[in-house]
Amino acid sequence: MAIAISALSGLVWSILGSFLTQNFAGSYSWFAAPSGIFIGIAVYYLSRWAYRKSVWYLALASIISTFIAVALFGLFLGAADLTRDIPNRIPSAVILQGMTACLWGLLFIPIYWTLFPLAFGNHLLIRYLHRRNAERAAGEQPATRLGVDT
């Protein structure tokens, strides 16, 4: 359940990212939106360690994962930029430009700082689901967990 919510959450975040980047990146930024599914799952697996710890660790994980997710979105945004028919471009430079533009915006444009508390709230939800699933799994008998009726 937590993985599915993470994928859906990543998709919502990437739609937000596509909306926020379309002014400087153009309409092709919407090609990067489906990547949010994979970014959400990657962030879930990278942040799982914090779901077992205190809220302070979760806040730290939220900050780190926001940077990682924005960089990954920038990677996909750069890849989407490569779909445009513009000659004489260096593909790795185009992708790096997308990543640095997204990270620059996250760091230096104050309105984007709201992404950090939003990410923290998102992580609180996923943490709750992760812990609930772990408690359910721990509460079941080993034979039942394996699908064997007793």
N, C-alpha and C positions, 0 to 999 in steps of 0.2 A: 504494500500500500504506500509506504513512504517513497519508494522508487517511482511509482506512478505519479504521485503528487509532485515529486521533484521534477519529473519530465514535463508535466503540465505547467508547473511553476516556471520552469526554464523557458517554455514556449511563450508564456505571458510576458516574461522579462524580455525576451528577444523581440517580441512585437513592440514593446515599449522602446527598446533600443533602436529598432528600425524607424519608429516614429521620430525619436529624438535625433537621429543621425541623417534623416532624409534631407534636411536643409543644406548640409555641407557635402553629403555623399551622393545625393541624388536618389532617384526613384529605385535604382538597383539595390538600394539598402534593404529593400523588402525581400530580396533573394536570400538574405542572411537570416531571416526570421525563423525558418524551420530548424536551423542549427541549434536553437534554444533547447530543443528536446535533449540533444546530446550534451549540451553545456549543463543543463539542469542535473542530469544523471552524473556527469563528471564531478560537479560541485558536491553532490550528495556523497559520493564515495570519498572525496577529498576531505569532507567535513565530518564524517562519521565519528572520528575520534572525539570531537567536541561534544557530541550528543550524550556521552557518558560522563561528562565533567560538569563543573559548575557553570553558571551563567556567564561568569567573567571569561572563561575559555570560549564560550559560545560567541561572546562579543568579539573576541580576537579572531575567531574563525570567520565571523561575518565580514570583518574588514578584509582579511586575506582573501576570502573566497570572492568578494566583490571585485577585487583587483584581478583575480584569475579569470572570473567570468567575463569581465569587460575586455580583458586581453584576448580571450578566446572568441568573443563576439567580434572584436576588431579583426582577428584572423579571418573569420568567415566573411566579414564585410570586405576585406581586401580581396578575398577570393571571388566575391560577387563583383567587385570592381573589375576583375580580370575578364568578366564576361562581355564588357564593353569592347567594341571594335576600335581600339585606339592603337596605332602602330608604334613600334619602337619603345616599348615599355619593358622594364625589367620586372618579371613576375615577383621575385622575392622582395623587391623594393616596394612594389604596390601593396603586397600583403603587410609588410612591416609598417608602411605608412598608415594603413587602416588600423593596425594595432596601436601605434603610437598616438594617432589622433583620438582614438577612444580613451586611452589612458590619460592623455593630456586633458581632455574634457572632464574626466572624473576628478582629476587632481586640482585643476585650476578654474573651473566654472562652478561657482558656489551652488547654483540650483541643483547640480548633479550630486552634491553631497547628501541630498535627501535619499540617495540610493542606499547609503549605509544603514540608516535606521530601518528602511524597508527590507533590506536583506536580513537584518537582525530579526525582525518580525517573521520573515519567511523561515528563517532557521529555527525560531521558537516553535513554529507549527510543525516543521519536519522533525524536530527533536521530540515533540510530544508524540507524534505518530511512531517514530522509531522506538521510543521507550515503551509505548503501549504494546507494540508488536513483540518486543523483547520480553515484557512481563507475561504476555499471553503464551509465548513459546516456553517460558520457564515454568509456567503453571501447569502445563500439560504433562501427562505421563509420557515417558520415552516411547512406549509402544504406540501411543496415540499419535505422537509427532511423526512417526514413521509411516503412519497410515494403516497400522495393523490394529484390528479390533481385538479387544481383550474379552 
